[in-house]
Amino acid sequence: MFLVLFFVLLIQFFTYWIFEPLGSFLEHVLEIRLFPLIALVGLILLFSAKTIEKN
């Protein structure tokens, strides 16, 4: 029983160790204070595209 508990705790530790930095980075990037910058870049890319020529 203790062996199973040890392996479960080991798996949880390594899962946290691998995915915690990724989650922290995504949380920082997707913060609401960065949304205006992301929206501005999106609008610039949207309206800077060349117009489609009509046949």
PyMOL Python script that loads the backbone (N, CA, C, O; Angstrom):
from pymol import cmd

cmd.read_pdbstr("""\
ATOM      1  N   MET A   1       0.833  -1.202   0.000  1.00  0.00           N
ATOM      2  CA  MET A   1       0.000   0.000   0.000  1.00  0.00           C
ATOM      3  C   MET A   1       0.878   1.267   0.000  1.00  0.00           C
ATOM      4  O   MET A   1       0.596   2.236  -0.705  1.00  0.00           O
ATOM      5  N   PHE A   2       1.939   1.229   0.804  1.00  0.00           N
ATOM      6  CA  PHE A   2       2.841   2.375   0.842  1.00  0.00           C
ATOM      7  C   PHE A   2       3.593   2.541  -0.478  1.00  0.00           C
ATOM      8  O   PHE A   2       3.930   3.657  -0.874  1.00  0.00           O
ATOM      9  N   LEU A   3       3.847   1.438  -1.143  1.00  0.00           N
ATOM     10  CA  LEU A   3       4.515   1.502  -2.445  1.00  0.00           C
ATOM     11  C   LEU A   3       3.618   2.194  -3.479  1.00  0.00           C
ATOM     12  O   LEU A   3       4.093   3.012  -4.267  1.00  0.00           O
ATOM     13  N   VAL A   4       2.339   1.867  -3.472  1.00  0.00           N
ATOM     14  CA  VAL A   4       1.396   2.520  -4.381  1.00  0.00           C
ATOM     15  C   VAL A   4       1.298   4.005  -4.045  1.00  0.00           C
ATOM     16  O   VAL A   4       1.306   4.840  -4.950  1.00  0.00           O
ATOM     17  N   LEU A   5       1.208   4.345  -2.779  1.00  0.00           N
ATOM     18  CA  LEU A   5       1.146   5.745  -2.363  1.00  0.00           C
ATOM     19  C   LEU A   5       2.405   6.498  -2.785  1.00  0.00           C
ATOM     20  O   LEU A   5       2.331   7.644  -3.228  1.00  0.00           O
ATOM     21  N   PHE A   6       3.552   5.851  -2.644  1.00  0.00           N
ATOM     22  CA  PHE A   6       4.813   6.465  -3.068  1.00  0.00           C
ATOM     23  C   PHE A   6       4.807   6.768  -4.559  1.00  0.00           C
ATOM     24  O   PHE A   6       5.214   7.855  -4.971  1.00  0.00           O
ATOM     25  N   PHE A   7       4.350   5.820  -5.373  1.00  0.00           N
ATOM     26  CA  PHE A   7       4.315   6.036  -6.818  1.00  0.00           C
ATOM     27  C   PHE A   7       3.306   7.119  -7.205  1.00  0.00           C
ATOM     28  O   PHE A   7       3.564   7.899  -8.121  1.00  0.00           O
ATOM     29  N   VAL A   8       2.187   7.177  -6.535  1.00  0.00           N
ATOM     30  CA  VAL A   8       1.201   8.227  -6.815  1.00  0.00           C
ATOM     31  C   VAL A   8       1.783   9.598  -6.488  1.00  0.00           C
ATOM     32  O   VAL A   8       1.640  10.535  -7.274  1.00  0.00           O
ATOM     33  N   LEU A   9       2.433   9.721  -5.344  1.00  0.00           N
ATOM     34  CA  LEU A   9       3.041  10.997  -4.974  1.00  0.00           C
ATOM     35  C   LEU A   9       4.179  11.376  -5.925  1.00  0.00           C
ATOM     36  O   LEU A   9       4.372  12.552  -6.233  1.00  0.00           O
ATOM     37  N   LEU A  10       4.920  10.384  -6.382  1.00  0.00           N
ATOM     38  CA  LEU A  10       5.995  10.630  -7.337  1.00  0.00           C
ATOM     39  C   LEU A  10       5.436  11.127  -8.670  1.00  0.00           C
ATOM     40  O   LEU A  10       5.977  12.059  -9.266  1.00  0.00           O
ATOM     41  N   ILE A  11       4.363  10.510  -9.131  1.00  0.00           N
ATOM     42  CA  ILE A  11       3.733  10.940 -10.380  1.00  0.00           C
ATOM     43  C   ILE A  11       3.182  12.352 -10.238  1.00  0.00           C
ATOM     44  O   ILE A  11       3.330  13.167 -11.149  1.00  0.00           O
ATOM     45  N   GLN A  12       2.550  12.653  -9.110  1.00  0.00           N
ATOM     46  CA  GLN A  12       2.021  13.999  -8.899  1.00  0.00           C
ATOM     47  C   GLN A  12       3.140  15.036  -8.856  1.00  0.00           C
ATOM     48  O   GLN A  12       2.986  16.134  -9.391  1.00  0.00           O
ATOM     49  N   PHE A  13       4.261  14.700  -8.225  1.00  0.00           N
ATOM     50  CA  PHE A  13       5.379  15.628  -8.154  1.00  0.00           C
ATOM     51  C   PHE A  13       5.931  15.938  -9.539  1.00  0.00           C
ATOM     52  O   PHE A  13       6.156  17.102  -9.871  1.00  0.00           O
ATOM     53  N   PHE A  14       6.150  14.903 -10.349  1.00  0.00           N
ATOM     54  CA  PHE A  14       6.705  15.131 -11.681  1.00  0.00           C
ATOM     55  C   PHE A  14       5.713  15.827 -12.601  1.00  0.00           C
ATOM     56  O   PHE A  14       6.118  16.613 -13.457  1.00  0.00           O
ATOM     57  N   THR A  15       4.423  15.553 -12.442  1.00  0.00           N
ATOM     58  CA  THR A  15       3.423  16.257 -13.229  1.00  0.00           C
ATOM     59  C   THR A  15       3.441  17.745 -12.898  1.00  0.00           C
ATOM     60  O   THR A  15       3.388  18.582 -13.799  1.00  0.00           O
ATOM     61  N   TYR A  16       3.513  18.078 -11.618  1.00  0.00           N
ATOM     62  CA  TYR A  16       3.589  19.482 -11.207  1.00  0.00           C
ATOM     63  C   TYR A  16       4.877  20.117 -11.722  1.00  0.00           C
ATOM     64  O   TYR A  16       4.860  21.254 -12.194  1.00  0.00           O
ATOM     65  N   TRP A  17       5.975  19.407 -11.637  1.00  0.00           N
ATOM     66  CA  TRP A  17       7.274  19.923 -12.041  1.00  0.00           C
ATOM     67  C   TRP A  17       7.323  20.208 -13.540  1.00  0.00           C
ATOM     68  O   TRP A  17       7.981  21.154 -13.971  1.00  0.00           O
ATOM     69  N   ILE A  18       6.625  19.388 -14.340  1.00  0.00           N
ATOM     70  CA  ILE A  18       6.643  19.560 -15.792  1.00  0.00           C
ATOM     71  C   ILE A  18       5.647  20.623 -16.233  1.00  0.00           C
ATOM     72  O   ILE A  18       5.986  21.477 -17.052  1.00  0.00           O
ATOM     73  N   PHE A  19       4.411  20.589 -15.704  1.00  0.00           N
ATOM     74  CA  PHE A  19       3.353  21.432 -16.237  1.00  0.00           C
ATOM     75  C   PHE A  19       3.166  22.754 -15.501  1.00  0.00           C
ATOM     76  O   PHE A  19       2.486  23.635 -16.027  1.00  0.00           O
ATOM     77  N   GLU A  20       3.729  22.932 -14.324  1.00  0.00           N
ATOM     78  CA  GLU A  20       3.561  24.189 -13.591  1.00  0.00           C
ATOM     79  C   GLU A  20       4.191  25.374 -14.314  1.00  0.00           C
ATOM     80  O   GLU A  20       3.555  26.426 -14.375  1.00  0.00           O
ATOM     81  N   PRO A  21       5.404  25.274 -14.866  1.00  0.00           N
ATOM     82  CA  PRO A  21       5.954  26.430 -15.604  1.00  0.00           C
ATOM     83  C   PRO A  21       5.130  26.786 -16.842  1.00  0.00           C
ATOM     84  O   PRO A  21       4.961  27.965 -17.154  1.00  0.00           O
ATOM     85  N   LEU A  22       4.620  25.787 -17.542  1.00  0.00           N
ATOM     86  CA  LEU A  22       3.789  26.036 -18.715  1.00  0.00           C
ATOM     87  C   LEU A  22       2.495  26.736 -18.322  1.00  0.00           C
ATOM     88  O   LEU A  22       2.073  27.681 -18.989  1.00  0.00           O
ATOM     89  N   GLY A  23       1.876  26.288 -17.266  1.00  0.00           N
ATOM     90  CA  GLY A  23       0.646  26.924 -16.784  1.00  0.00           C
ATOM     91  C   GLY A  23       0.889  28.336 -16.312  1.00  0.00           C
ATOM     92  O   GLY A  23       0.070  29.222 -16.557  1.00  0.00           O
ATOM     93  N   SER A  24       1.992  28.561 -15.645  1.00  0.00           N
ATOM     94  CA  SER A  24       2.327  29.899 -15.172  1.00  0.00           C
ATOM     95  C   SER A  24       2.574  30.844 -16.346  1.00  0.00           C
ATOM     96  O   SER A  24       2.144  31.996 -16.313  1.00  0.00           O
ATOM     97  N   PHE A  25       3.256  30.370 -17.370  1.00  0.00           N
ATOM     98  CA  PHE A  25       3.517  31.185 -18.550  1.00  0.00           C
ATOM     99  C   PHE A  25       2.220  31.542 -19.266  1.00  0.00           C
ATOM    100  O   PHE A  25       2.020  32.696 -19.643  1.00  0.00           O
ATOM    101  N   LEU A  26       1.337  30.562 -19.456  1.00  0.00           N
ATOM    102  CA  LEU A  26       0.066  30.835 -20.125  1.00  0.00           C
ATOM    103  C   LEU A  26      -0.800  31.778 -19.310  1.00  0.00           C
ATOM    104  O   LEU A  26      -1.502  32.622 -19.868  1.00  0.00           O
ATOM    105  N   GLU A  27      -0.754  31.639 -17.998  1.00  0.00           N
ATOM    106  CA  GLU A  27      -1.523  32.546 -17.147  1.00  0.00           C
ATOM    107  C   GLU A  27      -1.017  33.980 -17.294  1.00  0.00           C
ATOM    108  O   GLU A  27      -1.812  34.920 -17.317  1.00  0.00           O
ATOM    109  N   HIS A  28       0.289  34.148 -17.392  1.00  0.00           N
ATOM    110  CA  HIS A  28       0.865  35.490 -17.552  1.00  0.00           C
ATOM    111  C   HIS A  28       0.529  36.072 -18.919  1.00  0.00           C
ATOM    112  O   HIS A  28       0.208  37.257 -19.022  1.00  0.00           O
ATOM    113  N   VAL A  29       0.597  35.260 -19.965  1.00  0.00           N
ATOM    114  CA  VAL A  29       0.339  35.739 -21.327  1.00  0.00           C
ATOM    115  C   VAL A  29      -1.130  36.105 -21.497  1.00  0.00           C
ATOM    116  O   VAL A  29      -1.444  37.087 -22.169  1.00  0.00           O
ATOM    117  N   LEU A  30      -2.022  35.343 -20.908  1.00  0.00           N
ATOM    118  CA  LEU A  30      -3.447  35.554 -21.114  1.00  0.00           C
ATOM    119  C   LEU A  30      -4.080  36.460 -20.063  1.00  0.00           C
ATOM    120  O   LEU A  30      -5.304  36.491 -19.930  1.00  0.00           O
ATOM    121  N   GLU A  31      -3.267  37.191 -19.321  1.00  0.00           N
ATOM    122  CA  GLU A  31      -3.824  38.113 -18.342  1.00  0.00           C
ATOM    123  C   GLU A  31      -4.622  39.194 -19.045  1.00  0.00           C
ATOM    124  O   GLU A  31      -4.353  39.524 -20.200  1.00  0.00           O
ATOM    125  N   ILE A  32      -5.593  39.739 -18.354  1.00  0.00           N
ATOM    126  CA  ILE A  32      -6.496  40.706 -18.967  1.00  0.00           C
ATOM    127  C   ILE A  32      -5.771  42.005 -19.321  1.00  0.00           C
ATOM    128  O   ILE A  32      -6.210  42.722 -20.220  1.00  0.00           O
ATOM    129  N   ARG A  33      -4.679  42.321 -18.639  1.00  0.00           N
ATOM    130  CA  ARG A  33      -3.988  43.574 -18.955  1.00  0.00           C
ATOM    131  C   ARG A  33      -3.213  43.481 -20.263  1.00  0.00           C
ATOM    132  O   ARG A  33      -2.847  44.510 -20.830  1.00  0.00           O
ATOM    133  N   LEU A  34      -2.955  42.277 -20.750  1.00  0.00           N
ATOM    134  CA  LEU A  34      -2.280  42.134 -22.036  1.00  0.00           C
ATOM    135  C   LEU A  34      -3.268  42.018 -23.187  1.00  0.00           C
ATOM    136  O   LEU A  34      -2.859  41.989 -24.348  1.00  0.00           O
ATOM    137  N   PHE A  35      -4.572  41.950 -22.883  1.00  0.00           N
ATOM    138  CA  PHE A  35      -5.565  41.787 -23.941  1.00  0.00           C
ATOM    139  C   PHE A  35      -5.595  42.947 -24.929  1.00  0.00           C
ATOM    140  O   PHE A  35      -5.703  42.694 -26.129  1.00  0.00           O
ATOM    141  N   PRO A  36      -5.505  44.214 -24.494  1.00  0.00           N
ATOM    142  CA  PRO A  36      -5.514  45.301 -25.490  1.00  0.00           C
ATOM    143  C   PRO A  36      -4.367  45.209 -26.491  1.00  0.00           C
ATOM    144  O   PRO A  36      -4.557  45.502 -27.671  1.00  0.00           O
ATOM    145  N   LEU A  37      -3.206  44.814 -26.048  1.00  0.00           N
ATOM    146  CA  LEU A  37      -2.075  44.665 -26.962  1.00  0.00           C
ATOM    147  C   LEU A  37      -2.333  43.547 -27.965  1.00  0.00           C
ATOM    148  O   LEU A  37      -2.058  43.704 -29.155  1.00  0.00           O
ATOM    149  N   ILE A  38      -2.856  42.424 -27.494  1.00  0.00           N
ATOM    150  CA  ILE A  38      -3.157  41.299 -28.381  1.00  0.00           C
ATOM    151  C   ILE A  38      -4.242  41.696 -29.376  1.00  0.00           C
ATOM    152  O   ILE A  38      -4.156  41.355 -30.556  1.00  0.00           O
ATOM    153  N   ALA A  39      -5.280  42.428 -28.901  1.00  0.00           N
ATOM    154  CA  ALA A  39      -6.360  42.865 -29.782  1.00  0.00           C
ATOM    155  C   ALA A  39      -5.841  43.860 -30.821  1.00  0.00           C
ATOM    156  O   ALA A  39      -6.245  43.800 -31.982  1.00  0.00           O
ATOM    157  N   LEU A  40      -4.966  44.761 -30.428  1.00  0.00           N
ATOM    158  CA  LEU A  40      -4.405  45.737 -31.363  1.00  0.00           C
ATOM    159  C   LEU A  40      -3.597  45.044 -32.459  1.00  0.00           C
ATOM    160  O   LEU A  40      -3.728  45.387 -33.634  1.00  0.00           O
ATOM    161  N   VAL A  41      -2.780  44.091 -32.090  1.00  0.00           N
ATOM    162  CA  VAL A  41      -1.999  43.347 -33.083  1.00  0.00           C
ATOM    163  C   VAL A  41      -2.933  42.589 -34.020  1.00  0.00           C
ATOM    164  O   VAL A  41      -2.694  42.539 -35.227  1.00  0.00           O
ATOM    165  N   GLY A  42      -4.000  41.997 -33.469  1.00  0.00           N
ATOM    166  CA  GLY A  42      -4.962  41.284 -34.305  1.00  0.00           C
ATOM    167  C   GLY A  42      -5.660  42.199 -35.294  1.00  0.00           C
ATOM    168  O   GLY A  42      -5.838  41.834 -36.456  1.00  0.00           O
ATOM    169  N   LEU A  43      -6.061  43.389 -34.846  1.00  0.00           N
ATOM    170  CA  LEU A  43      -6.712  44.338 -35.751  1.00  0.00           C
ATOM    171  C   LEU A  43      -5.757  44.830 -36.833  1.00  0.00           C
ATOM    172  O   LEU A  43      -6.156  44.985 -37.987  1.00  0.00           O
ATOM    173  N   ILE A  44      -4.509  45.075 -36.475  1.00  0.00           N
ATOM    174  CA  ILE A  44      -3.525  45.509 -37.467  1.00  0.00           C
ATOM    175  C   ILE A  44      -3.327  44.430 -38.523  1.00  0.00           C
ATOM    176  O   ILE A  44      -3.264  44.725 -39.716  1.00  0.00           O
ATOM    177  N   LEU A  45      -3.229  43.192 -38.086  1.00  0.00           N
ATOM    178  CA  LEU A  45      -3.067  42.095 -39.046  1.00  0.00           C
ATOM    179  C   LEU A  45      -4.315  41.923 -39.902  1.00  0.00           C
ATOM    180  O   LEU A  45      -4.219  41.606 -41.088  1.00  0.00           O
ATOM    181  N   LEU A  46      -5.478  42.130 -39.309  1.00  0.00           N
ATOM    182  CA  LEU A  46      -6.733  41.980 -40.054  1.00  0.00           C
ATOM    183  C   LEU A  46      -6.874  43.020 -41.144  1.00  0.00           C
ATOM    184  O   LEU A  46      -7.251  42.689 -42.269  1.00  0.00           O
ATOM    185  N   PHE A  47      -6.578  44.275 -40.831  1.00  0.00           N
ATOM    186  CA  PHE A  47      -6.777  45.346 -41.801  1.00  0.00           C
ATOM    187  C   PHE A  47      -5.567  45.625 -42.670  1.00  0.00           C
ATOM    188  O   PHE A  47      -5.648  46.457 -43.573  1.00  0.00           O
ATOM    189  N   SER A  48      -4.450  44.959 -42.429  1.00  0.00           N
ATOM    190  CA  SER A  48      -3.286  45.186 -43.275  1.00  0.00           C
ATOM    191  C   SER A  48      -3.232  44.198 -44.442  1.00  0.00           C
ATOM    192  O   SER A  48      -2.344  44.292 -45.289  1.00  0.00           O
ATOM    193  N   ALA A  49      -4.166  43.261 -44.492  1.00  0.00           N
ATOM    194  CA  ALA A  49      -4.178  42.293 -45.585  1.00  0.00           C
ATOM    195  C   ALA A  49      -4.547  42.986 -46.896  1.00  0.00           C
ATOM    196  O   ALA A  49      -5.309  43.953 -46.907  1.00  0.00           O
ATOM    197  N   LYS A  50      -4.004  42.483 -47.984  1.00  0.00           N
ATOM    198  CA  LYS A  50      -4.320  43.055 -49.285  1.00  0.00           C
ATOM    199  C   LYS A  50      -5.769  42.777 -49.626  1.00  0.00           C
ATOM    200  O   LYS A  50      -6.311  41.731 -49.270  1.00  0.00           O
ATOM    201  N   THR A  51      -6.381  43.698 -50.302  1.00  0.00           N
ATOM    202  CA  THR A  51      -7.781  43.512 -50.697  1.00  0.00           C
ATOM    203  C   THR A  51      -7.865  42.495 -51.817  1.00  0.00           C
ATOM    204  O   THR A  51      -6.967  42.389 -52.653  1.00  0.00           O
ATOM    205  N   ILE A  52      -8.952  41.754 -51.819  1.00  0.00           N
ATOM    206  CA  ILE A  52      -9.149  40.745 -52.863  1.00  0.00           C
ATOM    207  C   ILE A  52      -9.684  41.452 -54.114  1.00  0.00           C
ATOM    208  O   ILE A  52     -10.672  42.185 -54.061  1.00  0.00           O
ATOM    209  N   GLU A  53      -9.017  41.215 -55.212  1.00  0.00           N
ATOM    210  CA  GLU A  53      -9.442  41.854 -56.471  1.00  0.00           C
ATOM    211  C   GLU A  53     -10.674  41.146 -56.994  1.00  0.00           C
ATOM    212  O   GLU A  53     -10.771  39.919 -56.948  1.00  0.00           O
ATOM    213  N   LYS A  54     -11.625  41.943 -57.496  1.00  0.00           N
ATOM    214  CA  LYS A  54     -12.839  41.369 -58.083  1.00  0.00           C
ATOM    215  C   LYS A  54     -12.567  40.978 -59.524  1.00  0.00           C
ATOM    216  O   LYS A  54     -11.829  41.656 -60.238  1.00  0.00           O
ATOM    217  N   ASN A  55     -13.171  39.880 -59.940  1.00  0.00           N
ATOM    218  CA  ASN A  55     -12.972  39.406 -61.316  1.00  0.00           C
ATOM    219  C   ASN A  55     -13.782  40.209 -62.292  1.00  0.00           C
ATOM    220  O   ASN A  55     -13.736  39.948 -63.494  1.00  0.00           O
TER     221      ASN A  55
END
""", "prot")
cmd.dss("prot")
cmd.show_as("cartoon", "prot")
cmd.util.cbc("prot")
cmd.orient("prot")
